[in-house]
C-alpha cells in the first residue's frame, strides 16, 4: 500500500509517496481503509518544520481522516469490519482533562498520521460518523470541528444571545460560526476578503469586519457592542492578534487561544484588568467528539468543503492550504 511521508525539512517538496507494508492491527486496535483526509494548518507546520517540531522522520502527516474498518484486533468488542469511522486527533485522550500522555498520542506528530491508503488506530481513537455523513465530510471533524466545539461548549457553554467573535474563515472559524448560529448566538467575524465575509453572512453571521479596511478591528467590535465587547473570542491568529482580541472581549469574558499564525508581543495587562479567562485549546477528547456528533445530528450541520484533491495530488493540496485562499476545508480523497 501507499503512504505520503515527510522525509526531510524541505517543506512541501520533501513529501514522498512511498510503498509501505500493509499494517496489521494488534490487540485493542483496528485497521481503517482511509477514504478522505482533511488538512489543518498544523499539518502544514509539521511538513515545513519537522526538525523544529521534533518529528522522527520519515513521518506520515495529517491527523484527520475517515474511512471504513477493514480489520479488527483482538479484544475489540464495539467495532467490526465495515464500520465507517473518523480518526480522533489524540489516539489516547478518551475523557477528562488533557494530560502529557494524551498529548503524546497526537496523530501526524508524535505518531504517524493518516495520509495513507490504510492505517492502524487504537479502537478508542476512532469514532462513528454523524448520521448521513460522507467520508469527505467526516474527515473534516477530528481537529477543526472539535476544536471549535471545545471552545464554544466546553470552556464556556455559549447560549442564545451570547456574542462570539471569530477571526478569519478557515476550518475552525467556519465550524465555530455554524455551531454559534445553530444555538442562536450573535456572530462577529473578521476577514480580509469582502467575498468571504459575504459568504459568512449568507450562513448566518451577523457582523462583518474587513480588517484590511479597518485594521483596528477591535474598535469596530466595541462600537457594535456599545463599548461592552463580546462574550467569547475564538482566537486563531496567535500573539500577533491576541491583544486586539482581548480588547474586543468584555470584562469577565473568555478568549480561547487556538492558532499560532502570526507573531507579536503579548501585554498581559488586559487579561488582568478585564478579568478575562484566557484558555489554551488543543483539539479535544473522544467524549467531546461524541457530544459534538450528537449536536451535529440534532442541528443537521454539514461542513463547508472548499476543494477536494486526489491522493496523488497531496502536495498541491498543501500548497493550496498555504495560499490561505480557502473558505472552509480542503480534503484529499484516497
Secondary structure, DSSP 8 states (H G I E B T S, - for coil): -EEEEE-SSSGGGGEEEEE-------TTEEEEEEEEEE--HHHHHHHHTTTTTT--SSB---SEEEEEEEEE-TT--S--TT-EEEE-SBTT--SSS--HHHHTTBBTTTB--S-BSEEEEEGGGEEE--TT--HHHHTTIIIIIHHHHIIIIIIS---TT-EEEEESSSHHHHHHHHHHHHTT-EEEEEES-HHHHHHHHHTT--EEEETTT-S-HHHHHHHHTTT--EEEEEE-S-HHHHHHHHHHEEEEEEEEE----S-----THHHHHTT-EEEE-----HHHHHHHHHHHHHHT----EEEEEEGGGHHHHHHHHHHT--SSEEEEE-
